[in-house]
Amino acid sequence: MSNVLLTFAHISDSHLTGSAHHDYGPAHYSPRVLAYFQTLKERGVDIASGHKATVSADVANQALVDEVNRVPFQLDFVLHTGDVMTDPDSAAEYALPGQVFGGLNAPIYYLTGNHDNGEGLRSLMPSVSFQNRALDYVIERNGVRLICLDTATNGVDHGGFLTDEQLGWLETQLMAEPEKPLMVAMHHLPISLGNEMIDFFGMSNGQAVHAVLRKAVPRLRAVFFGHIHQVVDIVQDGVYYCCVQSPMGQPDLWPAVTPTNQREIAATPGFSVVIVTPERSYIRRYVYPAPTGTPVS
């Protein structure tokens, strides 16, 4: 297509760790979250075992990098919508994702997830100008604007939140340069998915975020997000929300699915490719076989 303005890949929730284990340790959770996990356990749901991966994070993410690199055309960049690492102890640990994703055939931009260290992510994007005392920024390429929001830095209990300063900045950016195609990216979904567990870790002021996004309809092409480890597309009030698989497990969490009746984690990793033209945007889903290796104990 000769009128293509922008082509990028969307990945999310790589959950890299400094070891072979994909472990959500209780030391990283508040008493409120631990109490919620305990109520789930009493109902037969063990969050810790449910998040165990079948292979180590380095193996899973190398497979993702290899698959993205097999796309038979050049990408302008790769967009990572957060949870790059799993609760690292220091910013220095982000040398690991820098090494893993440094193997991509395109530059990469990161958003902050609730398991990330913001300073570590800053170190991976030295040329980016961040705003609002958070990791908010705008990518402008070939006449397309992509607003990247940090929903995690000011969040509580692994949920998301945007300050009044961030909301004001978002509204200003949404109204700027109205002739250009516009997209937004963030880690947390601001609206309810109608699922108990996802909504528990959602955005505490998501209604306010959604109300601001509505003001950009119909110019706003899509809102890309992560956090929930699965493919889901939602249109609410004209706003299109689009999520992508995690390479580290894809639980089925839908409005009709509760923590007690969800099935085992499905092994269907993947990513999306977004193609933007002046008239419309195309989103193509890619899936690939789950990598094999020594199981994580």
N, C-alpha and C positions, 0 to 999 in steps of 0.2 A: 504494500500500500504506500504510494508515494506521498500521501498526506499525513503520515504518522508523525506526531509531534514528540511522543515520549513512549518508551517501553521500559518497564521495570518489573522485577520479581518481588513478590511479597512473601516473606517468611516470618516465623514467630516462635517464641517459647522454646529456644534451643536448650535452655537449662544446663549449660555447661558447668562442670564442677572441677575442682582441683584434683579429684580422685576418680576412681572408676565407678563410684556410687552416685546414684541419683536419689538423694536423701533430703527430705524436708524435715529438718531437725526441730524438735519442740522448743529449743532455745530461741528460735527466731519468731515465735508466736506469742501474742499477748494472752493473759488469763481468759479473756472473753473468747478468743478463738479456740484455745485449748478446751474450754468448757463446751463449746459447740462440737468439737471433735469427739469429746467424751459422750455427748448425747447421741452422736451418730454411731459410735462404737457400741453403745448400749442397744442400738437398733440393728446391729449386725453389720455395720459399715466400718472398716478399718482404713482410714485415709492413708496411713503410712504404707500399708501393703498395696493399696490401690494405686499408689504413685510409683511403685517400683517399675523400672524399665527392664526390658529383656536383654538389652545390650548397654554397654557403657555410653555415656554422653559423647565422648570423643568419636566412637565408632558411628553412632547415629548421625552426628552432625557432619562427619566427613562424607557420609553417604549423601546427605542433603547438598553439600557443596558440589559433589561430583555430578549430581543430577541437575542442579541449576546450570552448571557449566556445559551440560549437554544440550541446552536449548539451542536450536540451530539458527540463531540470529543474535546480534549484539544487543545486550541490555545497557541502558543508560546508567542504571544503578540497581542495587538491591535494597529493599526497605525491610528492616527488622522491627516488628512492633512489640518488642520488649520481652522481659525475662530472658535476657541473654545468658545470665548465670543464675545459679541457685544459691542465694544467700551467701555470697563470698565474704570472707572475713576482712578483706581489705581491697582497696582500689587496685593494688598491684596485681591481683589475680586476673585482671582483664588483659594481661599479656596473652592469656590462653585464647580467648575469642579473637584477639587480634591476629594470632597465628592461624587459627582454624579458618576464619573467614577471610583472612588475607589470601587464601587460595582461590577465592572467587575471581572470575574473569571480568568483574565489574566492581566499581567502588560500592561501599555499603554505608548506609545511614541507620543509626540505632535510635529507638525510643526507650524510655525508662519503664521497666516493669516493676511490679511490687517485690520481686526477689532480687532486684538489681542494686548496685552501688552507683549512685549518680556520678561521683567523681571518677570512678573507673570508666564509665561510658564517655565522659568528657575527654578522657585521655585518648580515646579511640577516634575522636573527631576534632582534632586540633584546629581545623580551619573553619569550623562552624561557629556562628555568632548566636549565642543563646540569650533568651529574653526572660524577664519576669522572675529572676532569681530561681529559675528552674531550667529544665532542658527543653524549652520551647524554641522552635526555630522554623524557618520556611525554606523549602527547596524550590528554586525557580529554574526550570530548564525548558528551553525551546518554546517559551510562551505558555507554559503550564505552571500553576502554583500548587504546591503540596504543603499544607500547614501541619506541622508535627507538634503534638501536644504532650506534655509530661503530666500524666494523671496520677503518677505514683509518688513523687517527692513529697507532696502535701497530703497524701492519703493516710489513712489510719487502719491498722489491723489488716493490712494487705488489700484493703479496698481502695477505690480511687476517689480523687477530689481535685477540683480546680478552684483556686482562690478567686476573689473578685477581680484582682489584677489580671489573672490569666483569662478570665471570662471577658473582660473588657478588651484585652489584646486580641483574643480570638474574634470577637465581633468586628473589630477594626480591620483585621486581616481578611475576614470573609467579605467585607464590602470593598476592599481595595482592588483596583485594576479589574473592573467587571467584565472586560472584554476577553479575559483569559480563562481557559478551563480551570476548574478549581476542585481540589480534593483535600481531605483531612485524614490524619492518621493519629491513633492513640492506642494505649494498651488496654484500658478497661472499656467495656461496653456501657454507655451511659443510660441505656434503657433496660427495663426488665426483660429477661428471657423467659420468665414464668417458671423458672427452675429454682428450687430452694437453695441448693448449694452455690450456684453461680450468682444468684442475687445476693446471697450473704456476703460475697466478696466483690460486689459491684461498686458503683459510684454513689457516695452518700448524697451528692447534689447533682445526680444525673439528669433529673428533670430540668434543671436550670441549663445544663450543658446542651441538652436536646433542644430546648427552646431557642437558644442562640443559633444552633445549626439550622433550625427550620427557617430562619430568616434568609438563608442563602439559597433556598430552593426556588426555582429549579436549576440554577446555575451549578450548585454543588453536585458533582458527579457521583462521589462515593465517600464513605467514611470507613477506613480500614482499621481493624483492631485485632487484638490477640487475646491472651489471658485464658481463654476457655478451651484451647487445644483441639479445636475441631472446625470443620467447614460448617458455616451457617451464614445464610443471607436473610436479612430482615429489612423490610420497608415499612417505616412508620412515619406518618405525616409527610410523606414525600422524601424522607431522608433514607438513603440506602446504606445499610451497615453490612460490612463484608469481613468475615473472619477466615482464617486459614489453619490448616493442620499444624500440629507440633511434630517435630521429628522424634520426640520423646514420649509418645503415647497419646492416643486420641479417645478420651472417654466419651460415651454417649450421654449427654446431659441436655435434655429437651424439656419443653413444658410438661409433657406427659410422663417424663421419666423422673423418678425420685432417687435419692441416694440409696434407697433400699431395694430398688428393682432394676437399677442399671446393670447392664451386662459387663463382661470382662472388657478391659481396654482393647480396642481394635488396633491391629497392626497395619495401618494404612497411612504412612507418612506422605507428605506432599508439600506443594507450594503453589502459588498462583503467579501468572504473568499478566500484567496490566498493560494494555496498548491504548494510547490516547490519541484521538484525532480531533480536528476542530469540531466535528459534529457529534461524536459519541465516544464512549469508552468500551473496550472489550476486556473481559476478565476470563482467562482460561485456566482451568484447574489441572494441575499435573499430580499424578500419584505414581509411586514406585514401590517395589517390594521392600518390606522391612529388612534392614541389614541383619545378618547373622553373625554370631560370634560367641564368645564365652558368656553365658548368662550372668547377670548381676545377682550376687547372693544377698 
